[in-house]
């Protein structure tokens, strides 16, 4: 039997406000436990929440950027459940009247484009955090994160593979970064997701029994967890078993999932409108202002780079995957006009520095866009060879020094004087008669051996184009 995978993601993005959603406590990450708290976020009796308008602004931006319908009147609800890090015994969220619904984003996987629907975007407060003591049977509660503002972005069950799930997640990650409403740090939990996954026989319309995966703090972990659960459910169904609806925790150290609890439904939370918060009413001017404030988004920027600069789709997609990366690229272009060569260098030499990390970390790169442009200009002018340029670039990344300074200090200027090179070429030819005969017999690949010898003796400084011509002259 063949199965179809059905995945839906619930993405939580922590908003970049200076203060919490219903009080004036700071949202800064990393403070000492229980120092960024007050009676409101501690859930003390008699206190009243006051909505942070910036939270609504940011939620509206995300809704507009993802083609959502805006609910001009939306309201907060109480989501009731008990957990040690939820001091009030309920979470202030949105239920039947969220701020936005029925949006979509486009993703591309394997050269094919797909549209993923968004069920809703709603605002809510975060819970606190439990810190488990590994040396003793004890857990501690840190409420610094309690009432930090979130938006939850809930997808339709339109995703059909773990690869599509990661592509969708990366697209949302790029959008919140472009909008500058979330820092996107998955390690700190400011951008995280829960994944619902089920399998059904191909051709069947009804959904299968789903499980929910939690505790995934990187794109790689999301893909690994979904692949594991996809295999587990398939094997279970093929053996005649039944999938149990439950919440699973992903163990990234051992690449397995563990059952956490039975999966809750909406009625389990006993939602009702929060009596302490009035409905949010969004008028025309407010919405128009948010639409006008939207920056150029990833898809739009990608199309512009392809149309205006002639970049291939692959290059443009990678360059625009991060706002910081795209900004770096366009800043370098102000001093260098070969867009394709620049993108090649950024996708190989520059991004190699951030392999396995976040391309947004490019903001900490010691090589400025102007310095990279100057290095590529030196290659074009044949001041240095492409091979030497890679060595120079590695030192630039380490020291932050200009390419020109490094080239001068290390005497790396390309040798293009024919007289100097001819002498070395003659010595190499005289020392390798066997290879000369092989070349004359038609084994043209031997030319690589001769050029390699020349590069070795000149420490990579010989002009490669001139090297080939000089050897050809010697072989006549």
C-alpha positions in Angstrom: 0.0 0.0 0.0 1.2 3.5 -0.9 0.7 6.3 1.6 0.5 10.1 1.3 2.0 12.2 4.0 0.0 15.1 5.3 1.8 17.8 7.4 0.6 21.0 9.1 2.9 23.3 11.0 2.1 25.6 13.9 4.9 28.2 14.0 5.5 30.5 17.0 7.4 33.7 16.3 8.5 35.9 19.3 7.9 39.5 18.4 10.8 42.0 18.7 9.0 44.4 21.1 11.0 46.0 23.9 8.3 45.1 26.4 5.9 42.2 27.0 2.4 41.9 25.5 0.4 43.0 28.5 2.9 44.8 30.8 6.0 46.9 30.8 8.5 44.2 31.6 11.5 43.9 29.2 11.7 41.0 26.8 15.5 40.8 26.7 16.8 37.2 26.5 19.3 35.8 28.9 18.6 37.8 32.1 18.9 36.1 35.5 15.8 34.0 36.3 12.7 35.8 37.5 14.1 39.3 37.2 12.0 40.5 34.2 8.7 40.0 36.0 5.9 42.0 37.6 2.5 41.3 39.2 0.9 41.2 35.8 3.1 38.6 34.1 3.3 36.7 37.4 -0.5 36.4 37.4 -1.1 38.0 40.7 -4.8 38.4 41.8 -6.4 41.7 40.9 -4.0 42.8 38.2 -5.2 43.9 34.8 -3.5 43.4 31.4 -3.0 46.3 29.0 -2.3 45.4 25.3 1.0 46.5 23.7 0.0 48.2 20.4 3.3 47.3 18.8 2.3 43.6 19.1 -0.8 44.3 16.9 1.3 46.3 14.4 3.7 43.4 14.0 0.9 40.9 13.7 -0.7 43.1 11.0 2.6 43.3 9.1 2.9 39.5 9.0 -0.7 39.1 8.0 -0.3 41.5 5.1 3.0 39.9 4.0 1.3 36.4 3.9 -1.8 37.5 1.9 -4.2 37.0 4.8 -7.7 38.4 5.3 -7.6 40.8 8.2 -10.3 40.5 10.8 -11.0 44.2 11.5 -12.5 43.2 14.9 -10.7 40.5 16.7 -10.5 39.6 20.4 -8.5 37.8 23.0 -9.6 34.6 24.7 -8.5 32.6 27.7 -7.0 29.2 26.9 -7.3 27.2 30.1 -4.8 24.5 31.2 -2.4 23.8 34.1 1.3 23.8 33.8 3.9 24.8 36.3 5.3 27.7 34.2 1.8 29.2 33.5 1.2 31.2 36.6 -2.4 32.3 35.9 -3.6 28.8 35.0 -4.6 30.1 31.6 -2.9 31.6 28.6 -4.2 34.8 26.9 -4.5 33.9 23.2 -7.0 34.2 20.4 -9.5 31.6 19.4 -12.6 32.1 17.1 -11.8 35.7 16.3 -8.0 35.9 15.4 -6.4 38.9 13.8 -5.9 37.2 10.4 -7.1 34.1 8.4 -6.9 32.4 5.0 -3.5 33.5 3.8 -0.8 31.7 1.8 2.9 31.5 0.9 4.6 30.0 -2.1 7.5 27.5 -1.7 9.8 25.7 -4.2 11.1 22.2 -3.7 12.9 20.2 -6.4 12.2 22.9 -9.0 8.5 22.7 -8.4 6.4 25.6 -6.8 3.6 24.9 -4.4 1.2 27.2 -2.5 0.8 26.5 1.2 -2.4 27.9 2.8 -2.4 29.6 6.2 -5.4 28.8 8.4 -4.8 31.7 10.7 -2.4 34.1 12.5 -3.2 35.0 16.0 -1.5 36.9 18.9 -0.8 35.4 22.2 1.5 35.5 25.3 4.2 32.9 25.8 4.5 30.7 28.9 7.5 30.6 31.2 10.2 28.0 31.2 11.0 25.0 33.3 14.7 24.4 34.1 15.4 20.8 34.9 18.2 20.0 37.3 20.2 17.1 35.9 22.0 16.4 39.2 18.8 16.2 41.4 15.2 15.3 41.0 14.1 18.9 40.8 12.8 21.5 38.3 12.9 25.3 38.6 10.5 27.8 37.1 11.8 30.9 35.3 9.0 33.3 34.4 11.1 35.8 32.5 9.5 34.5 29.3 5.9 34.6 30.6 3.8 37.1 28.6 6.5 37.6 26.0 4.5 38.4 22.8 4.1 35.8 20.1 2.3 35.3 16.9 1.2 31.8 16.0 1.1 31.0 12.3 -1.0 27.9 11.6 -0.8 26.3 8.2 -3.4 24.3 6.4 -2.6 20.5 6.1 -1.1 21.3 2.6 2.5 20.1 3.2 3.3 16.7 1.6 6.8 15.9 2.7 9.4 16.8 5.3 11.4 18.7 2.6 8.3 20.9 1.9 7.9 21.5 5.6 11.4 22.8 5.9 11.0 25.0 2.7 7.8 26.4 4.2 9.4 27.0 7.6 12.4 28.8 5.9 10.0 31.0 3.9 8.2 32.1 7.1 11.6 32.6 8.8 12.8 34.8 5.9 9.6 36.9 6.0 9.7 37.6 9.7 13.3 38.6 9.3 12.6 40.9 6.3 9.8 42.5 8.3 12.1 42.9 11.3 9.4 41.7 13.7 11.3 38.6 15.0 15.0 37.8 15.3 14.4 34.3 14.1 16.8 32.7 16.6 15.7 29.1 16.8 18.3 28.1 19.5 16.8 30.7 21.9 13.3 29.6 21.0 12.2 32.9 19.4 11.2 31.0 16.2 9.9 27.5 16.8 7.4 25.1 15.5 5.2 22.2 16.3 4.4 19.8 13.5 1.3 17.7 13.0 1.8 14.7 10.7 -0.4 11.9 9.5 -0.4 9.3 6.7 -3.4 8.2 4.6 -3.7 5.8 1.7 -3.0 7.5 -1.6 -6.3 8.7 -3.2 -8.1 8.9 0.2 -9.5 12.3 1.1 -10.1 11.7 4.8 -7.1 12.6 7.0 -5.4 9.9 9.0 -4.8 10.0 12.7 -2.2 12.6 13.5 0.6 13.0 15.9 2.2 16.3 17.1 6.0 16.7 17.3 7.5 19.2 19.6 11.0 20.3 20.8 12.6 21.0 17.4 15.0 23.9 17.4 16.6 23.8 14.0 15.5 23.3 10.4 17.6 20.1 10.3 15.8 18.8 13.5 12.4 19.5 11.9 13.3 17.5 8.8 14.8 14.6 10.8 11.9 14.4 13.2 9.3 14.4 10.4 11.2 11.8 8.5 11.4 9.6 11.6 7.7 9.9 12.3 6.8 9.4 8.7 8.7 6.1 8.7 7.3 5.1 12.1 3.7 5.6 11.1 4.2 3.9 7.7 5.7 0.8 9.4 2.9 0.8 12.0 0.2 0.9 9.4 1.8 -1.7 7.1 1.9 -4.0 10.1 -1.8 -3.6 10.7 -1.5 -1.3 13.7 -3.2 2.0 14.4 -1.6 5.4 15.0 -2.5 6.9 18.4 -3.2 10.6 18.5 -0.6 12.0 20.9 2.1 14.7 21.4 5.6 13.5 20.9 8.9 15.1 22.0 11.8 14.9 19.6 15.1 13.6 21.1 17.7 15.1 18.8 20.6 13.4 20.6 19.2 9.9 19.7 17.1 10.8 16.7 13.9 9.3 18.2 10.6 10.6 19.4 9.1 10.0 22.9 5.4 10.2 23.9 4.7 13.2 26.0 0.9 13.2 26.4 -2.4 12.6 24.6 -3.1 15.3 22.0 -5.5 18.0 23.3 -8.4 19.4 21.2 -9.8 22.9 21.3 -12.6 21.9 23.7 -10.1 20.6 26.2 -8.9 24.2 26.8 -12.4 25.6 27.5 -11.8 28.8 25.5 -13.9 31.9 26.4 -13.4 35.6 25.6 -11.1 37.3 28.1 -13.2 39.7 30.2 -10.3 42.0 31.0 -9.4 42.9 27.4 -11.6 44.8 25.0 -11.8 43.6 21.3 -9.2 45.0 19.0 -10.7 47.2 16.2 -8.5 47.9 13.2 -9.6 50.9 11.2 -8.7 51.8 7.6 -5.9 54.2 8.5 -4.2 51.7 10.8 -4.3 48.9 8.2 -3.2 51.2 5.4 -0.2 52.4 7.5 0.9 48.9 8.1 0.6 48.0 4.4 2.6 51.0 3.4 5.4 50.1 5.9 6.1 46.7 4.4 9.6 46.3 2.9 10.4 44.5 -0.3 9.8 40.8 0.6 11.9 37.8 -0.3 9.9 36.7 -3.4 9.7 40.3 -4.7 13.4 40.8 -4.2 14.2 37.5 -5.9 12.2 38.4 -9.0 13.9 41.8 -9.1 17.4 40.4 -9.0 16.5 38.0 -11.7 14.9 40.6 -13.9 17.2 43.6 -13.4 20.6 41.8 -12.9 20.0 38.6 -14.9 20.8 36.3 -11.9 19.7 32.7 -12.3 16.8 31.6 -10.2 19.1 29.4 -8.0 21.4 32.3 -7.2 18.6 34.8 -6.6 16.8 32.4 -4.3 19.9 31.8 -2.1 20.9 35.5 -2.0 17.4 36.6 -0.9 16.9 33.8 1.6 18.3 36.2 4.3 17.6 39.9 4.4 21.2 40.4 5.7 22.7 38.4 2.9 20.7 40.3 0.2 21.6 43.6 1.8 25.3 42.6 1.7 25.0 41.6 -1.9 23.4 44.8 -3.0 25.8 46.9 -1.0 28.7 45.2 -2.7 27.1 45.9 -6.1 27.5 49.6 -5.6 31.3 49.0 -6.0 31.2 46.1 -8.4 29.0 45.5 -11.4 29.4 41.8 -12.2 26.4 40.4 -10.3 26.9 36.8 -11.3 30.6 36.7 -10.3 29.7 38.4 -7.0 26.9 35.9 -6.3 29.2 33.0 -7.1 31.7 34.2 -4.5 29.1 34.9 -1.9 27.5 31.4 -2.4 30.8 29.6 -2.1 33.6 31.4 -0.3 31.4 33.7 1.9 28.7 31.3 2.9 31.2 28.5 3.5 32.1 30.6 6.6 28.5 30.2 7.9 28.0 26.5 6.9 25.6 24.9 9.3 24.7 28.2 10.8 22.5 31.1 9.9 23.3 33.3 6.9 22.0 36.2 8.9 25.2 35.9 10.9 26.9 37.6 7.9 26.2 40.9 9.8 29.2 39.8 12.0 31.5 39.1 9.0 34.8 41.0 9.2 34.8 41.5 5.4 32.6 44.4 4.4 30.7 44.4 1.1 33.1 47.1 -0.2 36.1 45.0 0.7 34.8 42.0 -1.2 34.0 44.2 -4.2 37.7 45.5 -4.1 39.0 41.9 -4.0 36.9 40.9 -7.0 38.1 44.0 -8.9 41.7 42.9 -8.3 40.9 39.5 -9.9 39.3 41.2 -12.9 42.4 43.5 -13.3 44.6 40.4 -13.1 46.4 41.9 -10.1 45.9 38.5 -8.4 44.7 35.1 -9.7 41.4 33.6 -8.6 43.3 30.9 -6.6 45.4 33.5 -4.8 42.2 35.6 -4.2 40.8 32.7 -2.2 43.8 32.6 0.1 43.6 36.4 0.5 39.9 36.2 1.3 40.5 33.6 4.0 42.9 36.1 5.7 40.4 38.9 5.2 37.8 36.9 7.0 40.2 36.3 9.9 41.7 39.8 10.2 39.3 42.2 8.5 42.2 43.7 6.5 41.8 45.0 3.0 42.8 42.7 0.1 45.3 45.3 -1.2 47.2 45.4 2.1 47.4 41.6 2.4 48.6 41.2 -1.3 51.3 43.8 -0.8 52.5 42.4 2.6 52.7 38.8 1.3 54.0 39.7 -2.2 51.1 38.0 -3.9 50.8 40.2 -7.0 50.2 38.0 -10.0 53.3 37.4 -12.2 52.4 38.6 -15.7 55.9 39.5 -17.0 56.5 37.2 -19.9 60.3 37.4 -19.6 60.2 36.1 -16.0 57.8 33.4 -16.7 59.4 32.1 -19.9 62.6 31.3 -18.0 60.7 29.1 -15.5 58.6 27.5 -18.3 61.8 26.5 -20.2 63.3 24.9 -17.0 60.1 22.9 -16.4 59.9 21.6 -20.0 63.6 20.6 -19.9 63.1 18.7 -16.6 60.1 16.7 -17.8 60.8 15.2 -21.3 58.5 12.3 -20.8 55.5 14.5 -20.2 56.5 16.6 -23.2 56.3 13.6 -25.5 53.0 12.6 -24.0 51.6 16.0 -24.8 52.9 15.9 -28.3 51.4 12.4 -28.7 48.0 13.9 -28.1 47.6 13.6 -24.3 46.5 17.2 -23.9 45.5 16.7 -20.2 49.2 16.7 -19.5 49.1 20.5 -19.8 47.5 20.5 -16.3 50.7 18.9 -15.0 52.9 21.6 -16.5 50.7 24.5 -15.3 50.7 22.9 -11.9 54.5 22.8 -11.8 54.6 26.5 -12.8 52.1 27.4 -10.1 54.1 25.5 -7.6 57.4 27.2 -8.4 55.7 30.7 -8.4 53.6 29.9 -5.3 50.4 30.4 -7.3 51.4 33.8 -8.6 51.7 33.0 -12.3 49.1 34.3 -14.7 47.2 31.0 -15.6 46.2 32.3 -19.1 49.7 33.3 -19.9 51.0 30.0 -18.5 49.1 28.0 -21.1 50.2 30.1 -23.9 53.9 30.0 -23.0 53.9 26.2 -22.7 52.1 25.9 -26.0 54.9 28.0 -27.6 57.5 25.7 -26.1 55.9 22.5 -27.4 55.8 23.8 -31.0 
